[in-house]
Amino acid sequence: MDGQRREDIYAGLTVDIVLKKDQRTGTLTRGVVQDILTSSAFHSRGIKVRLTSGEVGRVQNILGRE
């Protein structure tokens, strides 16, 4: 799954996100979803989430439940 649909993402899910500062390079950060920040059902660049580490970015890959 690619992280563009809000219905696929929930708290506790392990995901790869791209941080704002890493958008040019595409460097991914792995973590566990704490909050979903995008309110719309779909976003072409990925649903924005906050990880348990406090980092905020857009979901690129969904890896599964921790």
N, C-alpha and C positions, 0 to 999 in steps of 0.2 A: 504494500500500500504506500501511496506517495504523500499522504498528509494534507491533501487539498480539501477533504470533506470533514466537516466538524463532527459528524456522527461517528466517525471512526476513531476519535481521540477522546480519552477520558483520563482522569487523575489516576496515577499509579502506573501508567503505561510507559515503557521504555522507548525513547525516540532519539533520532538524530535531528538536531536543529542547526540552522545557519544563523549565527549572530549578525547583528547589523554591521559590526566592524569587519566581518568576514565575508560579506556578500560579494565583494569583487573576486576574492580568491576561492570561495566555495568551501572553505574549511568547515567541517562539521564538528559539532559538540554533542556528545551523548549524555543523556540524563533521563530522569523520571519526571513526568508531567505533574506539576502541582496545581496549576490553574490554566484554564483556556481563556485567552484574552480576545480572540476574534469572535464577534457576535454573529456574523453571517454564516450561513450553512456551507458555503463554498468560497475558497480563495485560491486564485490561480498560482500564487507564489508560495502557498502553504499557510496553514492555520497558525496564528501566533500564539505561543504558550509561554508560561513561566515554569522553569524547572525547579525542583526542590533545592537546588544550589542557588537559586535566585536569578539565574541567567534567563534572558528573554530572547526568543528568536522564532523563526518560522520552521515548522516541521517539514523535513525533507524525506525521512524514512521512518516507518513504524516498525519497531523490532519485536514488540510483544510485552506481555505483563511481566513485571519483576517478581 
